Amino acid sequence: MTVARRGPWRGGVSRLVVRARPGTRSRGLLSFGSFLLPCALGRGGITRRKREGDGATPAGRFEVLDVYFRADRGRRPVTALPVSALRPADGWCDDPAHPRYNRPVTLPFAASHEEMWRQDRLYDIVVVLDCNLRPAVRGRGSAIFFHIAREDWRPTLGCVAIRPDHMRRLLARLRPGAVMEIL
């Protein structure tokens, strides 16, 4: 297990809470302990009726599972969570009709999928949330991640996104079993 560095955000975090900001569906606030961070949400805001392709961030309580990162763009995140380096052949199936729906896949992949090795920086660090994974229900949403936000805070396609420095500092405090509650 990696030991988190000491700093202003000491101690372990087991619960992250995400809420939409009043007056804007696609911007939110992520809180943990006494800290409050800005975050980007899906263009459709937060929904309790998530559907594949609706652009909404699903409401619910999701375990924070695995961390992936681009080793060519930055150092390995310091965290107690499982961490793996992304490869150019990494993808994520988003085809509801495919048996690998909402699962990692190796590219090339014939069915609809998301490329995890992106040209932009959004997946330089990406955290898998236990959203529609166990079991994956067709059409209930796929590739719902916690990742890096765009610099202009444009909406995500349904994920939760924060600044890269905030992501690294937060990951250093997360431990296995941590959950993200999207309200």
N, C-alpha and C positions, 0 to 999 in steps of 0.2 A: 504494500500500500504506500502511496506517495504521501509525504507529510506536507501539509499546506504551510506556506510561508506566513510568518506573523505580519500583522499590519492592522490598519484601521478596521478591517472587517474580520475580526477574529472569531473563532468558534465554529461549530457545525450548523448547517442549515438543513432542516428536514421538510420545510413547507414554503413554497413560493406561491403567492396569490396574485392573479392577474385580473384587472378590472378595466373596462373601457373608460376613457376620459369623458366627462360630460360634454356633450355637444359635438363629438366626433367619434364615429364608429370604428375607424381604423387606427386610432391611436389609443394607447392604454398606459396603465401604470402597473409595474411589477413591484410587489413588496415582499420583503423577507426581513424578519426581525423589525428593527426600527428604520430600515433603509427603504427608500422609494426610488425606483428607476423608471425612466420613460421607456416605452416599448411600442413597436409597430404590431398591428394586428391585421387580420384579413380584411380585404376591401369590403366584405359583407358584414363586418362587425362580428360580434359574438353571437352564436346561435345554439339552441338546444336541439335543433333538427338538422344536423350536419348531413350534407349530400355531396358526393364526389363532384368536384368542379364548381361548387357554389361560391368559392372565394371567401367563405366565412371561417372564423376560428371557432372550433367546437367548445362549448361549455362542458365542464366536467372536472373530475379529479384523475390525473394521469401520473403514473410513476415515471420518474426521470430514469432512463435506462442506460444507454450507451453514448459515448462521446466519440465523434470522428473529427479529424482535423487534416488540413493540408500541410504536410511536413515541408513542402517546398516553399511555403509562405509564412511559416512561423514555427516556433518551438511547440513541443508537446504541452498541452494544458496540464497544469498541476491540479490534480483532483483525486479523490478516493474512488471515483466511478471508473468503470472499464473504459479504456481509451484505445482506439485503433487509428492508424494512419489511413486516409483515403488513397485509393488508386484510380488511375484514369478509367479503368474498366468497371468501377462501382456505379450501380444504378439502383433505382427503387421502383418496383412495378406499381403503376397506378391504373391498370386496366381491370375494372370490376369483374370481367368475364374470365380472367386468367386465374389459374390455380395459385400463382405466386402473388396475387393481389395483396398490396400493402406489406411487401416483404423485400428485402434486399435481393438484387439480381446482379449477374455479371453481364457486361455489355461485350459484344452486341447482343441485343435482346429484341426479339421480333414484336412483342406486344408493347403497348403504350407504357412509357416509363419516364422517370425523372433521372437526369444525369446528376450524380453526386459530385463529380469533378467539374465544377462550374468555372466559367471564365471570370465571372464577377466574384466578389469576396464573400457572398452570403453564406457559403458553406465552408469557409476557411475553418470555422468551428461549427459543428452541427451536433445537436443533442437529440436523440430519439426519445420521443414520449410514448408511453403505452396507450396510444389512442387508436382504437379499433385494431388491435394486434392479436389479442387472445380471447376469442377467435376473431379473425378478420371477417366482418360482415360486408358482403358485396354492396358497393355503392354508398357506404357510410363514411367515406373519406379515407385518404391515404396520404402518406408522407407528411404527417403533421409533426413538425419539428420545432425545436427551440434553436434559433440560429442568429447570425449576425444581421443587423438592420442595414438597409441602404442609408447612405449619408444624408439623403433628403427625406428620410422617414416615409417613403412611399409605402403603401400597404403591401402586405404579404399575400400569398394565395390561400392563406388559412393558418399559417404558423404564427408563433410569437417570436419577435426579434428584438435584440438589444445591441448597444454599442460593443465593439470588440473588447475594449478595456474592461467594461462592466462584466462581459461574459467570462473573461479570464479570472477576474476577482471573485465572481460568484461561484464558478466551478471549483475554485480552491476551497470553498466552504461547503460544497454539497457532499453528501455521503450517500452510500447505497440505501435505498428505501425512501429517498426524498420524493416528494410529490409536487406537481404543479396543479394548482386549483385555478381554473378559469371560470370566473363568475359572470 
